[in-house]
Each structure stands twice: as C-alpha cells, then as structure tokens.
Amino acid sequence: MSLMKAFVRTNAKTEEVEIAQVPLPEISEEEVLVQVEAFGVGIHDRYFIPKDAHFPYVIGTEGAGKIVKIRSNVTNFSVGDSVIFTTNLQPKGGAWAEYAAANKETLISMPDQLTYQQGAAIPVAGKTALESMRELDLKAGDSLFVAGASGAIGTYVIQLATALGIHVAGSASSKNHEYMQSLGAEKTVDYHDPDWTQQVRDWARDGVTAALAIQPGTEKDSMQVVKDGGKVITVSGYGLDLTSERNITVRQMGHHPETQKKVKALVKQIAAGDIQLVIEKEFSFNDALEALKKTETRHARGKLVVNVGE
C-alpha cells in the first residue's frame, strides 16, 4: 500500500489537525489523481468535512498540481497536465496532502503564466467572489460596501466590482487601506473607528446600494450603511435572523452551477494580468498548521498558500 503525508482530522469529536501517513486516495472513473504542488489555506479547512467522513480524514478544499493517474471517463485531460482543482466535502479526503483525488468537473487547466502557488490560491475565494457578485446583481453607477475587504474574497470583489463601474467602499484595519485603494476601493474605513458607519454613509450620501458581509458578525453593522430598500448579502450565512430595517433585504450568498465556467474565465483574467492575485505569504508543508492558525485570525491580506514540495 502506497502512503503519503497529509494533514488530517483524526475523529469527529475534536477539530485538532495533525500530520500523518495515510494511503493514497483511490480514484473513480470520473476522477484523476493529482500530485499536489501547492494548496490554498481557507478559514473553513479545519472543520469543513462531510458528515460521512471516515477518519483519519484529509482536510482542505483547493490545490494545484500535476495529474499522475487518470481514468477512462476523463477525456479532456492527460497524465502530466498541470491543473487547478477543488475537493469540497468529498468523502475520500481533501487537498492538504501530497496527492489528492479530484473530480473531472472541478479541474481547470493551469495557464503557463501561473505558478502552482498562484493556481492554488484561486478556486475557493475566486468562486465565492463570483457568487457574491451574482447575488449582489449590481450595475454601473451603483455603490457597494464590503465588510472585511482586504482578505482573499474582498481582493477579488473590489476588482470585479470596479471593473463594472461600481463604486466600492471597504472596511479593514488601517494598515490595509492603501492596499484596498490600490485595488480600486474609493472609500476605506477602519472598523475600529466608532463612527465608521457614518463615514460610509457620508461618502455614499443616502447609503450604498448594497453591502457584502464577508466576515461573520458584520451583517448588522453593514445594514447601517445601506440605503432604504437596499440589500445585505452574507457570505457565511450569519445575520439571516436580523430584524428587517428600512425595508432592507438580508440573504445568504447562493451557489449556481454556471459559476464554475466563470472561475475558468477568472483564471484566464489573472493569467493575463487583468485581475490581480495577491498571496500574502507562502508556507512550507511542515508549517501548514501555522498558516491555518493565521487564516483563522481573519486578519489576512489576500491569500495564504502552502508549498507541498518544501
């Protein structure tokens, strides 16, 4: 039996993650086996596992690497191809490993212009940003407030929105204001300031058209900066029980099957330099838990990734 190094949850009762030797995943006729070169680090990686998971369970949801094994039902890729992939909630385990099984529907060919580290940083945050933009449904001239705008999702949303002619304001600690402005944000506020909501309302006059609450717990404050009849979209699902004020709608970001096609287009935009991809820091494989803990503080700028070969 071939073994690999991986980061695993050992049982369902504790969320502790540890490094272990586990068997390589078996692949179905719809899957490929990827030698993982890098994987992205997400806020949910520690506990985002299926209900029917068998332990030890390999955590993680996104990565990039080379296909080393392929089945007959996978026709658009070959052994040796470099790919970006996701492993969301699959029972056989995720991407925080030397090898991962990936369904053919999640595979994206990686452009030559991108490194494995850049490829691994795109799928989850990129798809979430695109789903958020679909749910916001804004047009040129509208205004948007993004709560927690300096992270990986906000980095994409600011750029996607401004490219459509949408006026963007965002909150983050003051050290990240210049960064957000470089992405296109017109107004930046520090959520530590007691009057930051008034600052946004003054900028947007009667309030913004809509708000995106990326960070859990920011939904209520986000309502304060939205105009009458506007909307607040929550990424995490928090805040859905808030009492409606001024006819403001609060709903969770949804998922649409067509978004995967848009992720492929986003990868091409990043490769062409039309959308900026920001990796705050790269970690070695042995330091992956340090990366996870840093992401869990919710104070990242852009994305954190782990190099598997180091």
ZATI-406758 format. One record per residue (C-alpha): residue number from 1; residue in one letter; chain; x, y, z. Coordinates in steps of 0.1 Angstrom, whole numbers, plus 5000, padded with zeros to 4 digits. Example, Ala and Ser with C-alpha at 12.3 -4.5 7.8 and 13.67 -1.06 7.14 Angstrom:
BEGIN
ATOM     n   res   chain      X      Y      Z
ATOM     1     A       A   5123   4955   5078
ATOM     2     S       A   5137   4989   5071
//
This chain:
BEGIN
ATOM     n   res   chain      X      Y      Z
ATOM     1     M       A   5000   5000   5000
ATOM     2     S       A   5014   5034   4990
ATOM     3     L       A   5014   5060   5017
ATOM     4     M       A   5016   5098   5016
ATOM     5     K       A   5020   5126   5041
ATOM     6     A       A   4988   5146   5048
ATOM     7     F       A   4971   5168   5074
ATOM     8     V       A   4942   5151   5089
ATOM     9     R       A   4914   5152   5114
ATOM    10     T       A   4916   5121   5135
ATOM    11     N       A   4880   5120   5147
ATOM    12     A       A   4847   5139   5146
ATOM    13     K       A   4848   5149   5183
ATOM    14     T       A   4878   5172   5181
ATOM    15     E       A   4888   5197   5154
ATOM    16     E       A   4925   5192   5161
ATOM    17     V       A   4946   5187   5129
ATOM    18     E       A   4978   5167   5127
ATOM    19     I       A   5002   5154   5101
ATOM    20     A       A   5000   5117   5094
ATOM    21     Q       A   5009   5089   5069
ATOM    22     V       A   4978   5078   5051
ATOM    23     P       A   4970   5057   5020
ATOM    24     L       A   4968   5075   4986
ATOM    25     P       A   4932   5080   4976
ATOM    26     E       A   4917   5056   4951
ATOM    27     I       A   4901   5073   4921
ATOM    28     S       A   4868   5066   4904
ATOM    29     E       A   4861   5066   4867
ATOM    30     E       A   4852   5103   4869
ATOM    31     E       A   4884   5114   4888
ATOM    32     V       A   4921   5120   4884
ATOM    33     L       A   4949   5116   4909
ATOM    34     V       A   4969   5148   4913
ATOM    35     Q       A   5003   5152   4928
ATOM    36     V       A   4997   5183   4948
ATOM    37     E       A   5024   5210   4944
ATOM    38     A       A   5005   5237   4965
ATOM    39     F       A   4973   5241   4983
ATOM    40     G       A   4953   5271   4994
ATOM    41     V       A   4945   5278   5031
ATOM    42     G       A   4909   5286   5040
ATOM    43     I       A   4891   5297   5071
ATOM    44     H       A   4869   5265   5070
ATOM    45     D       A   4896   5239   5063
ATOM    46     R       A   4897   5226   5098
ATOM    47     Y       A   4860   5217   5101
ATOM    48     F       A   4847   5217   5065
ATOM    49     I       A   4843   5179   5062
ATOM    50     P       A   4814   5157   5051
ATOM    51     K       A   4791   5141   5076
ATOM    52     D       A   4800   5106   5064
ATOM    53     A       A   4838   5112   5066
ATOM    54     H       A   4860   5083   5076
ATOM    55     F       A   4889   5091   5099
ATOM    56     P       A   4917   5100   5096
ATOM    57     Y       A   4902   5125   5072
ATOM    58     V       A   4925   5147   5050
ATOM    59     I       A   4913   5183   5052
ATOM    60     G       A   4914   5210   5026
ATOM    61     T       A   4894   5222   4996
ATOM    62     E       A   4917   5236   4969
ATOM    63     G       A   4950   5230   4953
ATOM    64     A       A   4972   5228   4922
ATOM    65     G       A   4995   5202   4908
ATOM    66     K       A   5001   5176   4881
ATOM    67     I       A   4979   5147   4870
ATOM    68     V       A   4997   5114   4877
ATOM    69     K       A   4968   5090   4872
ATOM    70     I       A   4936   5092   4851
ATOM    71     R       A   4905   5071   4843
ATOM    72     S       A   4888   5064   4810
ATOM    73     N       A   4859   5087   4816
ATOM    74     V       A   4882   5117   4819
ATOM    75     T       A   4887   5127   4783
ATOM    76     N       A   4898   5164   4784
ATOM    77     F       A   4930   5159   4804
ATOM    78     S       A   4961   5138   4803
ATOM    79     V       A   4987   5125   4827
ATOM    80     G       A   5013   5153   4832
ATOM    81     D       A   4988   5181   4828
ATOM    82     S       A   4991   5209   4853
ATOM    83     V       A   4957   5216   4869
ATOM    84     I       A   4938   5237   4895
ATOM    85     F       A   4912   5216   4914
ATOM    86     T       A   4888   5216   4944
ATOM    87     T       A   4878   5188   4967
ATOM    88     N       A   4848   5202   4985
ATOM    89     L       A   4833   5178   5010
ATOM    90     Q       A   4843   5146   4992
ATOM    91     P       A   4843   5116   5015
ATOM    92     K       A   4878   5104   5003
ATOM    93     G       A   4895   5135   5016
ATOM    94     G       A   4908   5169   5006
ATOM    95     A       A   4938   5188   4992
ATOM    96     W       A   4961   5191   5023
ATOM    97     A       A   4983   5162   5011
ATOM    98     E       A   5010   5151   4988
ATOM    99     Y       A   4983   5136   4965
ATOM   100     A       A   4946   5142   4961
ATOM   101     A       A   4917   5128   4941
ATOM   102     A       A   4898   5154   4921
ATOM   103     N       A   4866   5150   4901
ATOM   104     K       A   4869   5160   4864
ATOM   105     E       A   4842   5186   4868
ATOM   106     T       A   4864   5206   4892
ATOM   107     L       A   4895   5206   4870
ATOM   108     I       A   4908   5238   4854
ATOM   109     S       A   4938   5238   4831
ATOM   110     M       A   4965   5259   4846
ATOM   111     P       A   4979   5286   4823
ATOM   112     D       A   5017   5286   4818
ATOM   113     Q       A   5018   5322   4831
ATOM   114     L       A   5008   5310   4866
ATOM   115     T       A   5027   5292   4893
ATOM   116     Y       A   5013   5263   4912
ATOM   117     Q       A   5011   5286   4942
ATOM   118     Q       A   4990   5311   4923
ATOM   119     G       A   4968   5284   4909
ATOM   120     A       A   4961   5270   4944
ATOM   121     A       A   4950   5305   4956
ATOM   122     I       A   4922   5309   4931
ATOM   123     P       A   4894   5284   4933
ATOM   124     V       A   4876   5289   4966
ATOM   125     A       A   4880   5327   4971
ATOM   126     G       A   4875   5333   4934
ATOM   127     K       A   4843   5313   4932
ATOM   128     T       A   4830   5329   4964
ATOM   129     A       A   4837   5364   4949
ATOM   130     L       A   4819   5355   4917
ATOM   131     E       A   4789   5340   4935
ATOM   132     S       A   4788   5372   4956
ATOM   133     M       A   4788   5394   4926
ATOM   134     R       A   4760   5374   4910
ATOM   135     E       A   4739   5377   4942
ATOM   136     L       A   4746   5414   4946
ATOM   137     D       A   4734   5419   4910
ATOM   138     L       A   4748   5455   4908
ATOM   139     K       A   4753   5477   4877
ATOM   140     A       A   4775   5506   4867
ATOM   141     G       A   4769   5536   4890
ATOM   142     D       A   4757   5515   4919
ATOM   143     S       A   4777   5516   4952
ATOM   144     L       A   4789   5487   4973
ATOM   145     F       A   4802   5483   5008
ATOM   146     V       A   4824   5453   5016
ATOM   147     A       A   4829   5443   5052
ATOM   148     G       A   4863   5426   5056
ATOM   149     A       A   4875   5437   5022
ATOM   150     S       A   4913   5431   5025
ATOM   151     G       A   4911   5393   5025
ATOM   152     A       A   4912   5369   4996
ATOM   153     I       A   4875   5372   4987
ATOM   154     G       A   4874   5410   4991
ATOM   155     T       A   4905   5413   4969
ATOM   156     Y       A   4886   5398   4940
ATOM   157     V       A   4853   5416   4948
ATOM   158     I       A   4868   5450   4948
ATOM   159     Q       A   4884   5444   4914
ATOM   160     L       A   4854   5427   4898
ATOM   161     A       A   4830   5455   4910
ATOM   162     T       A   4852   5484   4900
ATOM   163     A       A   4857   5468   4865
ATOM   164     L       A   4819   5471   4861
ATOM   165     G       A   4818   5507   4871
ATOM   166     I       A   4805   5501   4907
ATOM   167     H       A   4817   5524   4934
ATOM   168     V       A   4833   5505   4962
ATOM   169     A       A   4839   5512   4999
ATOM   170     G       A   4855   5487   5022
ATOM   171     S       A   4864   5481   5058
ATOM   172     A       A   4896   5467   5072
ATOM   173     S       A   4923   5477   5097
ATOM   174     S       A   4940   5509   5087
ATOM   175     K       A   4972   5491   5077
ATOM   176     N       A   4953   5476   5047
ATOM   177     H       A   4936   5508   5035
ATOM   178     E       A   4963   5517   5009
ATOM   179     Y       A   4962   5481   4997
ATOM   180     M       A   4924   5482   4991
ATOM   181     Q       A   4927   5516   4974
ATOM   182     S       A   4953   5501   4950
ATOM   183     L       A   4927   5475   4940
ATOM   184     G       A   4901   5502   4933
ATOM   185     A       A   4883   5510   4965
ATOM   186     E       A   4872   5546   4966
ATOM   187     K       A   4865   5547   5003
ATOM   188     T       A   4882   5528   5031
ATOM   189     V       A   4873   5528   5068
ATOM   190     D       A   4887   5512   5099
ATOM   191     Y       A   4862   5491   5117
ATOM   192     H       A   4878   5501   5150
ATOM   193     D       A   4866   5537   5145
ATOM   194     P       A   4833   5543   5163
ATOM   195     D       A   4820   5564   5135
ATOM   196     W       A   4830   5543   5105
ATOM   197     T       A   4793   5537   5095
ATOM   198     Q       A   4787   5574   5094
ATOM   199     Q       A   4818   5578   5073
ATOM   200     V       A   4805   5554   5047
ATOM   201     R       A   4770   5570   5047
ATOM   202     D       A   4786   5604   5042
ATOM   203     W       A   4806   5591   5013
ATOM   204     A       A   4775   5574   4997
ATOM   205     R       A   4751   5602   5007
ATOM   206     D       A   4719   5583   5014
ATOM   207     G       A   4737   5549   5018
ATOM   208     V       A   4752   5523   4995
ATOM   209     T       A   4731   5503   4971
ATOM   210     A       A   4742   5470   4987
ATOM   211     A       A   4767   5456   5012
ATOM   212     L       A   4786   5423   5012
ATOM   213     A       A   4793   5409   5047
ATOM   214     I       A   4823   5387   5042
ATOM   215     Q       A   4832   5384   5079
ATOM   216     P       A   4807   5367   5101
ATOM   217     G       A   4791   5391   5125
ATOM   218     T       A   4794   5422   5102
ATOM   219     E       A   4758   5419   5089
ATOM   220     K       A   4741   5442   5114
ATOM   221     D       A   4766   5470   5111
ATOM   222     S       A   4765   5466   5073
ATOM   223     M       A   4728   5473   5074
ATOM   224     Q       A   4735   5507   5088
ATOM   225     V       A   4753   5518   5057
ATOM   226     V       A   4728   5505   5032
ATOM   227     K       A   4701   5528   5018
ATOM   228     D       A   4664   5523   5023
ATOM   229     G       A   4653   5493   5003
ATOM   230     G       A   4688   5480   4997
ATOM   231     K       A   4703   5446   5004
ATOM   232     V       A   4730   5429   5025
ATOM   233     I       A   4745   5397   5012
ATOM   234     T       A   4761   5375   5038
ATOM   235     V       A   4788   5350   5027
ATOM   236     S       A   4788   5330   5059
ATOM   237     G       A   4751   5328   5065
ATOM   238     Y       A   4752   5347   5097
ATOM   239     G       A   4727   5375   5102
ATOM   240     L       A   4698   5359   5085
ATOM   241     D       A   4677   5363   5116
ATOM   242     L       A   4682   5400   5118
ATOM   243     T       A   4650   5421   5121
ATOM   244     S       A   4644   5439   5089
ATOM   245     E       A   4651   5477   5090
ATOM   246     R       A   4641   5503   5064
ATOM   247     N       A   4629   5475   5040
ATOM   248     I       A   4665   5462   5037
ATOM   249     T       A   4668   5426   5025
ATOM   250     V       A   4694   5403   5041
ATOM   251     R       A   4701   5370   5024
ATOM   252     Q       A   4729   5345   5020
ATOM   253     M       A   4751   5342   4990
ATOM   254     G       A   4739   5313   4969
ATOM   255     H       A   4756   5288   4946
ATOM   256     H       A   4750   5284   4908
ATOM   257     P       A   4763   5256   4886
ATOM   258     E       A   4773   5280   4859
ATOM   259     T       A   4798   5297   4882
ATOM   260     Q       A   4825   5271   4876
ATOM   261     K       A   4827   5284   4840
ATOM   262     K       A   4832   5319   4853
ATOM   263     V       A   4860   5306   4876
ATOM   264     K       A   4878   5293   4845
ATOM   265     A       A   4874   5327   4829
ATOM   266     L       A   4887   5343   4861
ATOM   267     V       A   4918   5321   4859
ATOM   268     K       A   4925   5334   4824
ATOM   269     Q       A   4920   5370   4835
ATOM   270     I       A   4945   5365   4863
ATOM   271     A       A   4970   5349   4839
ATOM   272     A       A   4966   5379   4815
ATOM   273     G       A   4972   5403   4843
ATOM   274     D       A   4937   5418   4841
ATOM   275     I       A   4928   5408   4877
ATOM   276     Q       A   4954   5410   4905
ATOM   277     L       A   4961   5379   4926
ATOM   278     V       A   4976   5386   4960
ATOM   279     I       A   4994   5360   4980
ATOM   280     E       A   5003   5374   5014
ATOM   281     K       A   5026   5346   5023
ATOM   282     E       A   5037   5311   5012
ATOM   283     F       A   5044   5284   5039
ATOM   284     S       A   5063   5252   5038
ATOM   285     F       A   5044   5219   5041
ATOM   286     N       A   5056   5214   5076
ATOM   287     D       A   5044   5249   5086
ATOM   288     A       A   5009   5244   5072
ATOM   289     L       A   4992   5245   5106
ATOM   290     E       A   5008   5279   5113
ATOM   291     A       A   4992   5291   5080
ATOM   292     L       A   4958   5276   5092
ATOM   293     K       A   4960   5294   5125
ATOM   294     K       A   4969   5327   5108
ATOM   295     T       A   4940   5324   5084
ATOM   296     E       A   4917   5317   5114
ATOM   297     T       A   4925   5351   5129
ATOM   298     R       A   4907   5366   5099
ATOM   299     H       A   4934   5393   5095
ATOM   300     A       A   4950   5381   5063
ATOM   301     R       A   4957   5403   5033
ATOM   302     G       A   4950   5383   5002
ATOM   303     K       A   4956   5346   5003
ATOM   304     L       A   4979   5322   5022
ATOM   305     V       A   4992   5291   5004
ATOM   306     V       A   5013   5261   5013
ATOM   307     N       A   5041   5246   4991
ATOM   308     V       A   5039   5208   4993
ATOM   309     G       A   5074   5201   4979
ATOM   310     E       A   5091   5222   5006
//
